[in-house]
Amino acid sequence: MNPVDPKLIALQFNTQITAHNIDGLAALSSTDHRFIDRDGQVTTGKEAVLDTWRRFFALFPDYVNTFTRVESRGNLVVLHGYATWHPGDPPDYAIWTARIEAGLVAEWRIYADSNANPKILGLGDRND
């Protein structure tokens, strides 16, 4: 049996975010899952992270991530793109990383798309 490509798992995870599907996120999250926001705030543990997603989806029912570039380096997936919070909003550029372990998302992290972060993560300009 071949392992699933980490990029595919990260993209499936994002599909569940777009669908606001807590059960789908739970199925793709490791027990010790960690979520790290743009400010570096860490939420640890699958149930705690799922509670965070529930609150987030209640506040932002139209939230969507769109990725323009997806790369993997072993079990780390780097996703470059933007979020929209409400229909018609301008893009909110960001960089996400997903650490995949045993076919599950062990960590989902969001970085601001500053001048430094793409270079730190080994990405060029977002228009490359």
C-alpha positions in Angstrom: 0.0 0.0 0.0 1.4 3.4 -1.0 1.3 6.3 1.4 -0.9 9.2 0.5 0.9 12.3 -0.9 1.3 14.9 1.9 0.1 17.6 -0.5 -3.1 15.7 -1.1 -3.8 15.4 2.7 -3.2 19.1 3.2 -5.5 20.0 0.3 -8.2 17.6 1.6 -7.8 19.3 5.0 -8.4 22.7 3.4 -11.4 21.4 1.6 -12.9 20.6 5.0 -12.0 24.2 6.1 -13.8 25.6 3.1 -16.8 23.3 3.8 -16.7 24.2 7.5 -16.9 20.5 8.1 -15.8 19.8 11.7 -16.2 16.0 11.2 -14.0 16.1 8.1 -11.3 18.1 10.0 -11.5 15.7 12.9 -11.0 12.7 10.5 -7.8 14.3 9.1 -6.3 15.6 12.4 -3.9 13.7 14.6 -4.8 13.3 18.3 -2.0 15.8 19.2 -2.9 18.2 16.4 -1.6 21.8 16.8 -2.9 24.9 15.3 -0.7 28.0 15.2 -2.2 31.3 14.1 -0.4 34.3 12.5 0.4 35.8 15.9 2.1 32.5 17.0 -0.7 31.6 19.4 -0.7 27.8 19.7 -3.7 25.6 20.3 -2.8 22.0 21.1 -4.9 18.9 21.1 -7.5 17.7 18.5 -10.6 18.6 20.6 -9.2 22.1 21.5 -8.5 22.8 17.9 -11.9 21.6 16.7 -13.5 23.9 19.3 -11.4 26.7 17.9 -12.6 25.9 14.3 -16.3 25.8 15.5 -16.0 29.3 17.0 -14.1 30.6 13.9 -16.7 29.2 11.5 -19.5 30.8 13.5 -17.7 34.2 13.2 -16.7 33.9 9.6 -19.3 31.7 7.7 -17.9 32.7 4.3 -14.2 32.1 5.0 -12.3 30.5 2.1 -8.6 29.7 1.4 -7.3 29.8 -2.1 -3.9 28.4 -2.9 -1.8 29.6 -5.8 1.3 27.4 -5.0 1.6 24.1 -3.1 5.0 22.5 -2.4 6.1 19.6 -0.2 9.4 19.0 1.5 9.0 15.5 3.0 6.2 15.7 5.4 5.9 19.5 5.4 3.5 21.1 2.9 3.8 24.8 2.2 0.7 26.5 0.7 0.9 30.0 -0.6 -2.2 32.0 -1.4 -4.9 34.0 0.1 -8.0 33.9 2.2 -11.3 35.7 1.7 -13.4 36.4 4.8 -16.6 37.6 3.0 -17.7 37.5 -0.7 -16.1 40.4 -2.6 -13.4 41.0 0.0 -9.9 41.7 -1.3 -7.5 38.8 -1.0 -5.8 38.5 2.4 -2.4 37.0 1.4 -0.9 34.3 3.7 1.3 31.3 3.8 0.1 28.0 5.4 2.1 25.0 6.4 0.8 21.6 7.2 3.0 18.9 8.9 1.7 15.5 8.0 2.4 12.5 10.1 1.0 9.0 9.6 -1.4 10.3 7.0 -2.9 13.0 9.3 -2.4 16.7 9.8 -0.3 17.0 12.9 0.1 20.8 12.6 -1.6 23.5 10.6 0.1 26.9 10.7 -0.6 30.3 9.2 2.0 32.9 8.5 1.5 36.5 7.4 2.7 37.0 3.8 5.3 39.5 4.8 8.5 40.2 2.9 10.5 37.8 5.2 8.2 34.8 5.5 8.2 33.6 1.9 12.0 33.6 2.0 12.2 31.8 5.3 9.9 29.1 3.9 11.9 28.9 0.7 9.3 30.6 -1.6 9.9 33.4 -4.1 7.5 36.2 -4.7 3.8 35.2 -4.8 3.8 36.0 -8.5 6.8 33.7 -9.4 
